[in-house]
């Protein structure tokens, strides 16, 4: 894995563990020489993550829509910063640049971006791993929801298996590296 797209927040959240997890993941990516691809901001856990990568000597590529450059305060110290026209272009560019995807704890935008990357995997539009860094159990209810959706017949077990999760950055990165797409991974109706 040469690059990892990390979806995370423009806020830091209430618990200090969220900031620590972002910083730990950033340092790990730099140590492992995995390029960070992310939303391009200098604020929230996005800024913490990018600064940790850069401070540890790693590479960080940001992708930010032009209408958010001022609002989210685009990070000016990145290895590369792509300014695009729309949120749709942002996500497409991040998918193009990344070998896998992780969501740190975050808000609606984080969840939406992760869900789109996951859906594209389900549809066979890419064969890249997707994972959640479940810091302090942040995503536990979401993981339970996915299991419930399988039980209710809305999500196939094979599609549920596309979501990797871990509580430590090292464990999750190892799982992403070991992940292999299912043969013929394309969406099919639940049987």
Number of C-alpha atoms within 10 A of each C-alpha: 15 13 19 27 28 30 25 28 25 21 16 21 15 8 10 9 14 26 23 16 23 29 22 18 26 29 23 19 28 20 13 13 16 21 23 27 27 28 30 29 28 21 18 19 26 28 26 24 30 34 22 21 28 19 13 15 14 23 21 28 23 27 25 27 21 16 13 17 15 10 9 18 15 23 22 12 14 19 14 15 20 16 18 18 13 14 17 11 15 23 22 14 17 26 20 11 19 20 22 24 25 26 22 28 27 21 14 10 13 19 17 12 21 25 15 14 24 24 16 17 21 20 15 15 13 19 20 23 23 27 22 25 26 23 22 13 13 16 20 14 10 14 18 11 12 20 16 13 15 17 12 11 12 13 19 20 15 15 21 16 13 21 18 19 23 18 16 14 25 14 12 21 25 11 17 23 13 10 15 12 14 12 6 7 16 16 16 11 8 13 7
